[in-house]
Each structure stands twice: as structure tokens, then as C-alpha cells.
Amino acid sequence: MKWFLGVFLIGVLLGTPAKAQYAAQNDAKYMATLKAVVNYKIDDEENLSNIESLRENRRFNQQLQRMLNKLQNTRTKNSTNRRVYDILLRAGKQIYNELD
């Protein structure tokens, strides 16, 4: 009985990092999918002229920069950054599942 319990605990402890690694890889997969699709759709004929005009719009670029300044890519994320990250992950997952 002790042997079984010991083997079971070792299995649980070894499985936990694998699950975390799998979840992190899925998150990366969804973010990479989202980025690739956004880059692809920005060059879509329907969006291209509007995107180009926004790139030249100084006021929009300043506003966008102010919004981006609220984000951070550090390990300790604030609540706004976490919510944005979660939104991006959900969108990436939905797109990944739609296209898969």
C-alpha cells in the first residue's frame, strides 16, 4: 500500500509540470495564430486603404501609443494587462479552432 501511494504521488508530482508546459504551449500556439491571422488580414484588399490612412493619422497613432503604454510584457502583469492577455488568448483559440 505504501509503495502504491509513493508511486502515485511521484506520478502526480511529475505530471504537474508537464500539464503546465502543455498549457503554456497552447497559449503560445493561440497567440502565434492570432498574430499570423491579423498580419494576413491587414493586407486584405478591403482593409488596406483604411489601415494605410490610420498609419498616417498622427492623432490615432498618439492615442494608440498611449493605450500601448498601459501594457507591459513582464512576468508580473497588472489586472488590465491580464484582461487584455486573456482576451487575446480567447480570440486566438477561437480562430485556431475555426481554421483547424
Backbone as XML, in Angstrom:
<?xml version="1.0"?>
<chain id="A" units="angstrom">
  <residue number="1" name="MET">
    <atom name="N" x="0.823" y="-1.187" z="0.000"/>
    <atom name="CA" x="0.000" y="0.000" z="0.000"/>
    <atom name="C" x="0.871" y="1.257" z="0.000"/>
  </residue>
  <residue number="2" name="LYS">
    <atom name="N" x="1.918" y="1.285" z="0.839"/>
    <atom name="CA" x="2.804" y="2.438" z="0.877"/>
    <atom name="C" x="3.512" y="2.616" z="-0.457"/>
  </residue>
  <residue number="3" name="TRP">
    <atom name="N" x="3.894" y="1.509" z="-1.058"/>
    <atom name="CA" x="4.565" y="1.568" z="-2.357"/>
    <atom name="C" x="3.652" y="2.193" z="-3.410"/>
  </residue>
  <residue number="4" name="PHE">
    <atom name="N" x="2.392" y="1.753" z="-3.428"/>
    <atom name="CA" x="1.422" y="2.288" z="-4.384"/>
    <atom name="C" x="1.221" y="3.785" z="-4.166"/>
  </residue>
  <residue number="5" name="LEU">
    <atom name="N" x="1.076" y="4.202" z="-2.921"/>
    <atom name="CA" x="0.889" y="5.609" z="-2.598"/>
    <atom name="C" x="2.104" y="6.430" z="-3.014"/>
  </residue>
  <residue number="6" name="GLY">
    <atom name="N" x="3.301" y="5.892" z="-2.782"/>
    <atom name="CA" x="4.524" y="6.588" z="-3.183"/>
    <atom name="C" x="4.613" y="6.750" z="-4.695"/>
  </residue>
  <residue number="7" name="VAL">
    <atom name="N" x="4.308" y="5.684" z="-5.432"/>
    <atom name="CA" x="4.335" y="5.748" z="-6.899"/>
    <atom name="C" x="3.276" y="6.728" z="-7.404"/>
  </residue>
  <residue number="8" name="PHE">
    <atom name="N" x="2.107" y="6.695" z="-6.769"/>
    <atom name="CA" x="1.030" y="7.607" z="-7.162"/>
    <atom name="C" x="1.434" y="9.068" z="-6.954"/>
  </residue>
  <residue number="9" name="LEU">
    <atom name="N" x="2.025" y="9.385" z="-5.805"/>
    <atom name="CA" x="2.454" y="10.754" z="-5.518"/>
    <atom name="C" x="3.552" y="11.207" z="-6.480"/>
  </residue>
  <residue number="10" name="ILE">
    <atom name="N" x="4.484" y="10.337" z="-6.790"/>
    <atom name="CA" x="5.540" y="10.680" z="-7.746"/>
    <atom name="C" x="4.932" y="10.957" z="-9.117"/>
  </residue>
  <residue number="11" name="GLY">
    <atom name="N" x="3.971" y="10.144" z="-9.512"/>
    <atom name="CA" x="3.293" y="10.352" z="-10.792"/>
    <atom name="C" x="2.571" y="11.687" z="-10.850"/>
  </residue>
  <residue number="12" name="VAL">
    <atom name="N" x="1.897" y="12.037" z="-9.767"/>
    <atom name="CA" x="1.185" y="13.324" z="-9.712"/>
    <atom name="C" x="2.171" y="14.480" z="-9.775"/>
  </residue>
  <residue number="13" name="LEU">
    <atom name="N" x="3.256" y="14.375" z="-9.018"/>
    <atom name="CA" x="4.240" y="15.461" z="-8.984"/>
    <atom name="C" x="4.951" y="15.626" z="-10.327"/>
  </residue>
  <residue number="14" name="LEU">
    <atom name="N" x="5.222" y="14.542" z="-10.999"/>
    <atom name="CA" x="5.876" y="14.633" z="-12.302"/>
    <atom name="C" x="4.917" y="15.086" z="-13.389"/>
  </residue>
  <residue number="15" name="GLY">
    <atom name="N" x="3.646" y="14.803" z="-13.228"/>
    <atom name="CA" x="2.653" y="15.183" z="-14.231"/>
    <atom name="C" x="2.281" y="16.643" z="-14.187"/>
  </residue>
  <residue number="16" name="THR">
    <atom name="N" x="2.406" y="17.277" z="-13.048"/>
    <atom name="CA" x="2.011" y="18.674" z="-12.907"/>
    <atom name="C" x="2.832" y="19.613" z="-13.784"/>
  </residue>
  <residue number="17" name="PRO">
    <atom name="N" x="4.170" y="19.530" z="-13.805"/>
    <atom name="CA" x="4.929" y="20.404" z="-14.691"/>
    <atom name="C" x="4.625" y="20.139" z="-16.171"/>
  </residue>
  <residue number="18" name="ALA">
    <atom name="N" x="4.335" y="18.912" z="-16.520"/>
    <atom name="CA" x="4.014" y="18.594" z="-17.910"/>
    <atom name="C" x="2.709" y="19.271" z="-18.319"/>
  </residue>
  <residue number="19" name="LYS">
    <atom name="N" x="1.731" y="19.278" z="-17.415"/>
    <atom name="CA" x="0.457" y="19.940" z="-17.714"/>
    <atom name="C" x="0.658" y="21.443" z="-17.869"/>
  </residue>
  <residue number="20" name="ALA">
    <atom name="N" x="1.478" y="22.030" z="-17.026"/>
    <atom name="CA" x="1.754" y="23.465" z="-17.109"/>
    <atom name="C" x="2.469" y="23.796" z="-18.414"/>
  </residue>
  <residue number="21" name="GLN">
    <atom name="N" x="3.409" y="22.958" z="-18.803"/>
    <atom name="CA" x="4.131" y="23.171" z="-20.060"/>
    <atom name="C" x="3.180" y="23.049" z="-21.237"/>
  </residue>
  <residue number="22" name="TYR">
    <atom name="N" x="2.278" y="22.079" z="-21.191"/>
    <atom name="CA" x="1.299" y="21.890" z="-22.264"/>
    <atom name="C" x="0.396" y="23.111" z="-22.372"/>
  </residue>
  <residue number="23" name="ALA">
    <atom name="N" x="-0.062" y="23.641" z="-21.236"/>
    <atom name="CA" x="-0.923" y="24.830" z="-21.239"/>
    <atom name="C" x="-0.169" y="26.032" z="-21.788"/>
  </residue>
  <residue number="24" name="ALA">
    <atom name="N" x="1.090" y="26.193" z="-21.417"/>
    <atom name="CA" x="1.895" y="27.311" z="-21.914"/>
    <atom name="C" x="2.105" y="27.193" z="-23.421"/>
  </residue>
  <residue number="25" name="GLN">
    <atom name="N" x="2.303" y="25.980" z="-23.910"/>
    <atom name="CA" x="2.469" y="25.792" z="-25.355"/>
    <atom name="C" x="1.178" y="26.103" z="-26.099"/>
  </residue>
  <residue number="26" name="ASN">
    <atom name="N" x="0.039" y="25.739" z="-25.505"/>
    <atom name="CA" x="-1.242" y="26.080" z="-26.133"/>
    <atom name="C" x="-1.430" y="27.586" z="-26.176"/>
  </residue>
  <residue number="27" name="ASP">
    <atom name="N" x="-1.105" y="28.271" z="-25.086"/>
    <atom name="CA" x="-1.209" y="29.731" z="-25.073"/>
    <atom name="C" x="-0.348" y="30.335" z="-26.173"/>
  </residue>
  <residue number="28" name="ALA">
    <atom name="N" x="0.872" y="29.844" z="-26.306"/>
    <atom name="CA" x="1.775" y="30.354" z="-27.350"/>
    <atom name="C" x="1.217" y="30.048" z="-28.734"/>
  </residue>
  <residue number="29" name="LYS">
    <atom name="N" x="0.631" y="28.879" z="-28.888"/>
    <atom name="CA" x="0.047" y="28.488" z="-30.172"/>
    <atom name="C" x="-1.095" y="29.430" z="-30.549"/>
  </residue>
  <residue number="30" name="TYR">
    <atom name="N" x="-1.936" y="29.765" z="-29.582"/>
    <atom name="CA" x="-3.067" y="30.660" z="-29.848"/>
    <atom name="C" x="-2.596" y="32.075" z="-30.152"/>
  </residue>
  <residue number="31" name="MET">
    <atom name="N" x="-1.596" y="32.558" z="-29.424"/>
    <atom name="CA" x="-1.068" y="33.901" z="-29.685"/>
    <atom name="C" x="-0.413" y="33.963" z="-31.070"/>
  </residue>
  <residue number="32" name="ALA">
    <atom name="N" x="0.344" y="32.933" z="-31.423"/>
    <atom name="CA" x="1.002" y="32.906" z="-32.735"/>
    <atom name="C" x="-0.032" y="32.849" z="-33.856"/>
  </residue>
  <residue number="33" name="THR">
    <atom name="N" x="-1.097" y="32.086" z="-33.649"/>
    <atom name="CA" x="-2.168" y="32.012" z="-34.640"/>
    <atom name="C" x="-2.829" y="33.368" z="-34.804"/>
  </residue>
  <residue number="34" name="LEU">
    <atom name="N" x="-3.128" y="34.013" z="-33.690"/>
    <atom name="CA" x="-3.762" y="35.332" z="-33.728"/>
    <atom name="C" x="-2.890" y="36.332" z="-34.480"/>
  </residue>
  <residue number="35" name="LYS">
    <atom name="N" x="-1.608" y="36.348" z="-34.167"/>
    <atom name="CA" x="-0.693" y="37.288" z="-34.822"/>
    <atom name="C" x="-0.615" y="37.021" z="-36.323"/>
  </residue>
  <residue number="36" name="ALA">
    <atom name="N" x="-0.509" y="35.766" z="-36.716"/>
    <atom name="CA" x="-0.401" y="35.421" z="-38.134"/>
    <atom name="C" x="-1.665" y="35.817" z="-38.894"/>
  </residue>
  <residue number="37" name="VAL">
    <atom name="N" x="-2.828" y="35.563" z="-38.294"/>
    <atom name="CA" x="-4.085" y="35.898" z="-38.967"/>
    <atom name="C" x="-4.259" y="37.412" z="-39.057"/>
  </residue>
  <residue number="38" name="VAL">
    <atom name="N" x="-3.919" y="38.142" z="-38.003"/>
    <atom name="CA" x="-4.022" y="39.608" z="-38.038"/>
    <atom name="C" x="-3.092" y="40.169" z="-39.118"/>
  </residue>
  <residue number="39" name="ASN">
    <atom name="N" x="-1.854" y="39.689" z="-39.155"/>
    <atom name="CA" x="-0.926" y="40.155" z="-40.190"/>
    <atom name="C" x="-1.446" y="39.849" z="-41.581"/>
  </residue>
  <residue number="40" name="TYR">
    <atom name="N" x="-2.033" y="38.692" z="-41.755"/>
    <atom name="CA" x="-2.580" y="38.297" z="-43.055"/>
    <atom name="C" x="-3.772" y="39.170" z="-43.437"/>
  </residue>
  <residue number="41" name="LYS">
    <atom name="N" x="-4.687" y="39.405" z="-42.486"/>
    <atom name="CA" x="-5.909" y="40.164" z="-42.782"/>
    <atom name="C" x="-5.652" y="41.665" z="-42.908"/>
  </residue>
  <residue number="42" name="ILE">
    <atom name="N" x="-4.583" y="42.186" z="-42.322"/>
    <atom name="CA" x="-4.263" y="43.604" z="-42.500"/>
    <atom name="C" x="-3.983" y="43.905" z="-43.970"/>
  </residue>
  <residue number="43" name="ASP">
    <atom name="N" x="-3.413" y="42.942" z="-44.660"/>
    <atom name="CA" x="-3.105" y="43.129" z="-46.079"/>
    <atom name="C" x="-4.283" y="42.801" z="-46.989"/>
  </residue>
  <residue number="44" name="ASP">
    <atom name="N" x="-5.441" y="42.511" z="-46.420"/>
    <atom name="CA" x="-6.648" y="42.239" z="-47.191"/>
    <atom name="C" x="-7.036" y="43.488" z="-47.983"/>
  </residue>
  <residue number="45" name="GLU">
    <atom name="N" x="-7.445" y="43.315" z="-49.214"/>
    <atom name="CA" x="-7.791" y="44.464" z="-50.075"/>
    <atom name="C" x="-8.852" y="45.354" z="-49.444"/>
  </residue>
  <residue number="46" name="GLU">
    <atom name="N" x="-9.819" y="44.765" z="-48.747"/>
    <atom name="CA" x="-10.893" y="45.551" z="-48.143"/>
    <atom name="C" x="-10.385" y="46.446" z="-47.017"/>
  </residue>
  <residue number="47" name="ASN">
    <atom name="N" x="-9.333" y="46.033" z="-46.331"/>
    <atom name="CA" x="-8.830" y="46.776" z="-45.176"/>
    <atom name="C" x="-7.636" y="47.661" z="-45.500"/>
  </residue>
  <residue number="48" name="LEU">
    <atom name="N" x="-6.940" y="47.381" z="-46.574"/>
    <atom name="CA" x="-5.648" y="48.008" z="-46.821"/>
    <atom name="C" x="-5.700" y="49.531" z="-46.859"/>
  </residue>
  <residue number="49" name="SER">
    <atom name="N" x="-6.651" y="50.109" z="-47.571"/>
    <atom name="CA" x="-6.701" y="51.574" z="-47.662"/>
    <atom name="C" x="-7.014" y="52.210" z="-46.310"/>
  </residue>
  <residue number="50" name="ASN">
    <atom name="N" x="-7.918" y="51.599" z="-45.536"/>
    <atom name="CA" x="-8.241" y="52.126" z="-44.207"/>
    <atom name="C" x="-7.061" y="51.992" z="-43.254"/>
  </residue>
  <residue number="51" name="ILE">
    <atom name="N" x="-6.356" y="50.891" z="-43.340"/>
    <atom name="CA" x="-5.176" y="50.690" z="-42.492"/>
    <atom name="C" x="-4.105" y="51.725" z="-42.833"/>
  </residue>
  <residue number="52" name="GLU">
    <atom name="N" x="-3.888" y="51.942" z="-44.110"/>
    <atom name="CA" x="-2.886" y="52.931" z="-44.537"/>
    <atom name="C" x="-3.244" y="54.333" z="-44.046"/>
  </residue>
  <residue number="53" name="SER">
    <atom name="N" x="-4.519" y="54.701" z="-44.123"/>
    <atom name="CA" x="-4.906" y="56.034" z="-43.648"/>
    <atom name="C" x="-4.730" y="56.143" z="-42.133"/>
  </residue>
  <residue number="54" name="LEU">
    <atom name="N" x="-4.986" y="55.073" z="-41.406"/>
    <atom name="CA" x="-4.762" y="55.098" z="-39.956"/>
    <atom name="C" x="-3.282" y="55.208" z="-39.625"/>
  </residue>
  <residue number="55" name="ARG">
    <atom name="N" x="-2.436" y="54.560" z="-40.398"/>
    <atom name="CA" x="-0.996" y="54.633" z="-40.162"/>
    <atom name="C" x="-0.486" y="56.060" z="-40.337"/>
  </residue>
  <residue number="56" name="GLU">
    <atom name="N" x="-1.138" y="56.834" z="-41.179"/>
    <atom name="CA" x="-0.727" y="58.217" z="-41.434"/>
    <atom name="C" x="-1.426" y="59.210" z="-40.507"/>
  </residue>
  <residue number="57" name="ASN">
    <atom name="N" x="-2.403" y="58.751" z="-39.746"/>
    <atom name="CA" x="-3.171" y="59.609" z="-38.859"/>
    <atom name="C" x="-2.391" y="59.813" z="-37.558"/>
  </residue>
  <residue number="58" name="ARG">
    <atom name="N" x="-1.845" y="61.016" z="-37.384"/>
    <atom name="CA" x="-1.000" y="61.316" z="-36.226"/>
    <atom name="C" x="-1.774" y="61.194" z="-34.912"/>
  </residue>
  <residue number="59" name="ARG">
    <atom name="N" x="-2.998" y="61.683" z="-34.897"/>
    <atom name="CA" x="-3.800" y="61.632" z="-33.670"/>
    <atom name="C" x="-4.081" y="60.177" z="-33.256"/>
  </residue>
  <residue number="60" name="PHE">
    <atom name="N" x="-4.448" y="59.352" z="-34.227"/>
    <atom name="CA" x="-4.691" y="57.940" z="-33.927"/>
    <atom name="C" x="-3.422" y="57.270" z="-33.397"/>
  </residue>
  <residue number="61" name="ASN">
    <atom name="N" x="-2.300" y="57.543" z="-34.021"/>
    <atom name="CA" x="-1.040" y="56.936" z="-33.591"/>
    <atom name="C" x="-0.662" y="57.349" z="-32.176"/>
  </residue>
  <residue number="62" name="GLN">
    <atom name="N" x="-0.916" y="58.609" z="-31.815"/>
    <atom name="CA" x="-0.647" y="59.058" z="-30.453"/>
    <atom name="C" x="-1.562" y="58.351" z="-29.461"/>
  </residue>
  <residue number="63" name="GLN">
    <atom name="N" x="-2.843" y="58.244" z="-29.814"/>
    <atom name="CA" x="-3.803" y="57.559" z="-28.943"/>
    <atom name="C" x="-3.424" y="56.082" z="-28.795"/>
  </residue>
  <residue number="64" name="LEU">
    <atom name="N" x="-3.045" y="55.451" z="-29.890"/>
    <atom name="CA" x="-2.637" y="54.050" z="-29.848"/>
    <atom name="C" x="-1.404" y="53.866" z="-28.968"/>
  </residue>
  <residue number="65" name="GLN">
    <atom name="N" x="-0.457" y="54.779" z="-29.067"/>
    <atom name="CA" x="0.752" y="54.683" z="-28.245"/>
    <atom name="C" x="0.426" y="54.835" z="-26.764"/>
  </residue>
  <residue number="66" name="ARG">
    <atom name="N" x="-0.505" y="55.751" z="-26.430"/>
    <atom name="CA" x="-0.928" y="55.900" z="-25.034"/>
    <atom name="C" x="-1.568" y="54.610" z="-24.519"/>
  </residue>
  <residue number="67" name="MET">
    <atom name="N" x="-2.374" y="53.964" z="-25.369"/>
    <atom name="CA" x="-3.007" y="52.709" z="-24.967"/>
    <atom name="C" x="-1.961" y="51.617" z="-24.766"/>
  </residue>
  <residue number="68" name="LEU">
    <atom name="N" x="-1.005" y="51.537" z="-25.674"/>
    <atom name="CA" x="0.032" y="50.516" z="-25.566"/>
    <atom name="C" x="0.920" y="50.729" z="-24.351"/>
  </residue>
  <residue number="69" name="ASN">
    <atom name="N" x="1.083" y="51.980" z="-23.941"/>
    <atom name="CA" x="1.888" y="52.270" z="-22.754"/>
    <atom name="C" x="1.262" y="51.711" z="-21.476"/>
  </residue>
  <residue number="70" name="LYS">
    <atom name="N" x="-0.023" y="51.390" z="-21.516"/>
    <atom name="CA" x="-0.695" y="50.798" z="-20.358"/>
    <atom name="C" x="-0.377" y="49.308" z="-20.219"/>
  </residue>
  <residue number="71" name="LEU">
    <atom name="N" x="0.188" y="48.725" z="-21.265"/>
    <atom name="CA" x="0.504" y="47.300" z="-21.248"/>
    <atom name="C" x="1.955" y="47.085" z="-20.872"/>
  </residue>
  <residue number="72" name="GLN">
    <atom name="N" x="2.254" y="45.870" z="-20.443"/>
    <atom name="CA" x="3.626" y="45.514" z="-20.119"/>
    <atom name="C" x="3.836" y="44.040" z="-20.425"/>
  </residue>
  <residue number="73" name="ASN">
    <atom name="N" x="5.046" y="43.683" z="-20.744"/>
    <atom name="CA" x="5.386" y="42.303" z="-21.058"/>
    <atom name="C" x="6.295" y="41.695" z="-19.999"/>
  </residue>
  <residue number="74" name="THR">
    <atom name="N" x="6.039" y="42.042" z="-18.763"/>
    <atom name="CA" x="6.838" y="41.478" z="-17.677"/>
    <atom name="C" x="6.107" y="40.286" z="-17.085"/>
  </residue>
  <residue number="75" name="ARG">
    <atom name="N" x="6.798" y="39.543" z="-16.291"/>
    <atom name="CA" x="6.228" y="38.341" z="-15.677"/>
    <atom name="C" x="5.092" y="38.684" z="-14.725"/>
  </residue>
  <residue number="76" name="THR">
    <atom name="N" x="5.219" y="39.766" z="-13.958"/>
    <atom name="CA" x="4.150" y="40.186" z="-13.060"/>
    <atom name="C" x="3.280" y="41.184" z="-13.802"/>
  </residue>
  <residue number="77" name="LYS">
    <atom name="N" x="2.135" y="40.739" z="-14.216"/>
    <atom name="CA" x="1.247" y="41.567" z="-15.024"/>
    <atom name="C" x="0.188" y="42.230" z="-14.133"/>
  </residue>
  <residue number="78" name="ASN">
    <atom name="N" x="-0.173" y="43.459" z="-14.501"/>
    <atom name="CA" x="-1.244" y="44.121" z="-13.764"/>
    <atom name="C" x="-2.597" y="43.609" z="-14.272"/>
  </residue>
  <residue number="79" name="SER">
    <atom name="N" x="-3.687" y="44.031" z="-13.652"/>
    <atom name="CA" x="-5.001" y="43.482" z="-13.984"/>
    <atom name="C" x="-5.434" y="43.847" z="-15.399"/>
  </residue>
  <residue number="80" name="THR">
    <atom name="N" x="-5.150" y="45.064" z="-15.847"/>
    <atom name="CA" x="-5.507" y="45.455" z="-17.217"/>
    <atom name="C" x="-4.755" y="44.597" z="-18.212"/>
  </residue>
  <residue number="81" name="ASN">
    <atom name="N" x="-3.482" y="44.437" z="-17.984"/>
    <atom name="CA" x="-2.665" y="43.634" z="-18.882"/>
    <atom name="C" x="-3.149" y="42.182" z="-18.908"/>
  </residue>
  <residue number="82" name="ARG">
    <atom name="N" x="-3.524" y="41.656" z="-17.767"/>
    <atom name="CA" x="-4.012" y="40.268" z="-17.681"/>
    <atom name="C" x="-5.308" y="40.106" z="-18.456"/>
  </residue>
  <residue number="83" name="ARG">
    <atom name="N" x="-6.222" y="41.081" z="-18.324"/>
    <atom name="CA" x="-7.502" y="41.008" z="-19.040"/>
    <atom name="C" x="-7.276" y="41.061" z="-20.548"/>
  </residue>
  <residue number="84" name="VAL">
    <atom name="N" x="-6.396" y="41.944" z="-20.994"/>
    <atom name="CA" x="-6.087" y="42.042" z="-22.428"/>
    <atom name="C" x="-5.471" y="40.742" z="-22.920"/>
  </residue>
  <residue number="85" name="TYR">
    <atom name="N" x="-4.554" y="40.193" z="-22.141"/>
    <atom name="CA" x="-3.905" y="38.925" z="-22.499"/>
    <atom name="C" x="-4.935" y="37.808" z="-22.625"/>
  </residue>
  <residue number="86" name="ASP">
    <atom name="N" x="-5.865" y="37.746" z="-21.678"/>
    <atom name="CA" x="-6.905" y="36.715" z="-21.724"/>
    <atom name="C" x="-7.821" y="36.892" z="-22.938"/>
  </residue>
  <residue number="87" name="ILE">
    <atom name="N" x="-8.152" y="38.131" z="-23.281"/>
    <atom name="CA" x="-8.965" y="38.397" z="-24.475"/>
    <atom name="C" x="-8.235" y="37.909" z="-25.721"/>
  </residue>
  <residue number="88" name="LEU">
    <atom name="N" x="-6.950" y="38.220" z="-25.805"/>
    <atom name="CA" x="-6.160" y="37.778" z="-26.957"/>
    <atom name="C" x="-6.089" y="36.260" z="-27.040"/>
  </residue>
  <residue number="89" name="LEU">
    <atom name="N" x="-5.907" y="35.606" z="-25.910"/>
    <atom name="CA" x="-5.871" y="34.140" z="-25.907"/>
    <atom name="C" x="-7.194" y="33.543" z="-26.366"/>
  </residue>
  <residue number="90" name="ARG">
    <atom name="N" x="-8.300" y="34.092" z="-25.874"/>
    <atom name="CA" x="-9.613" y="33.579" z="-26.296"/>
    <atom name="C" x="-9.818" y="33.775" z="-27.787"/>
  </residue>
  <residue number="91" name="ALA">
    <atom name="N" x="-9.441" y="34.949" z="-28.288"/>
    <atom name="CA" x="-9.588" y="35.211" z="-29.722"/>
    <atom name="C" x="-8.698" y="34.272" z="-30.533"/>
  </residue>
  <residue number="92" name="GLY">
    <atom name="N" x="-7.468" y="34.086" z="-30.085"/>
    <atom name="CA" x="-6.557" y="33.175" z="-30.782"/>
    <atom name="C" x="-7.068" y="31.751" z="-30.781"/>
  </residue>
  <residue number="93" name="LYS">
    <atom name="N" x="-7.634" y="31.325" z="-29.657"/>
    <atom name="CA" x="-8.174" y="29.969" z="-29.561"/>
    <atom name="C" x="-9.375" y="29.802" z="-30.490"/>
  </residue>
  <residue number="94" name="GLN">
    <atom name="N" x="-10.247" y="30.792" z="-30.525"/>
    <atom name="CA" x="-11.417" y="30.716" z="-31.405"/>
    <atom name="C" x="-10.992" y="30.654" z="-32.867"/>
  </residue>
  <residue number="95" name="ILE">
    <atom name="N" x="-10.036" y="31.482" z="-33.243"/>
    <atom name="CA" x="-9.560" y="31.485" z="-34.627"/>
    <atom name="C" x="-8.866" y="30.163" z="-34.943"/>
  </residue>
  <residue number="96" name="TYR">
    <atom name="N" x="-8.041" y="29.686" z="-34.030"/>
    <atom name="CA" x="-7.345" y="28.414" z="-34.239"/>
    <atom name="C" x="-8.343" y="27.288" z="-34.462"/>
  </residue>
  <residue number="97" name="ASN">
    <atom name="N" x="-9.363" y="27.229" z="-33.605"/>
    <atom name="CA" x="-10.383" y="26.178" z="-33.723"/>
    <atom name="C" x="-11.213" y="26.333" z="-34.996"/>
  </residue>
  <residue number="98" name="GLU">
    <atom name="N" x="-11.459" y="27.566" z="-35.403"/>
    <atom name="CA" x="-12.231" y="27.816" z="-36.635"/>
    <atom name="C" x="-11.464" y="27.363" z="-37.863"/>
  </residue>
  <residue number="99" name="LEU">
    <atom name="N" x="-10.185" y="27.618" z="-37.880"/>
    <atom name="CA" x="-9.383" y="27.314" z="-39.069"/>
    <atom name="C" x="-8.820" y="25.895" z="-39.079"/>
  </residue>
  <residue number="100" name="ASP">
    <atom name="N" x="-8.796" y="25.243" z="-37.922"/>
    <atom name="CA" x="-8.219" y="23.900" z="-37.831"/>
    <atom name="C" x="-9.108" y="22.871" z="-38.480"/>
  </residue>
</chain>
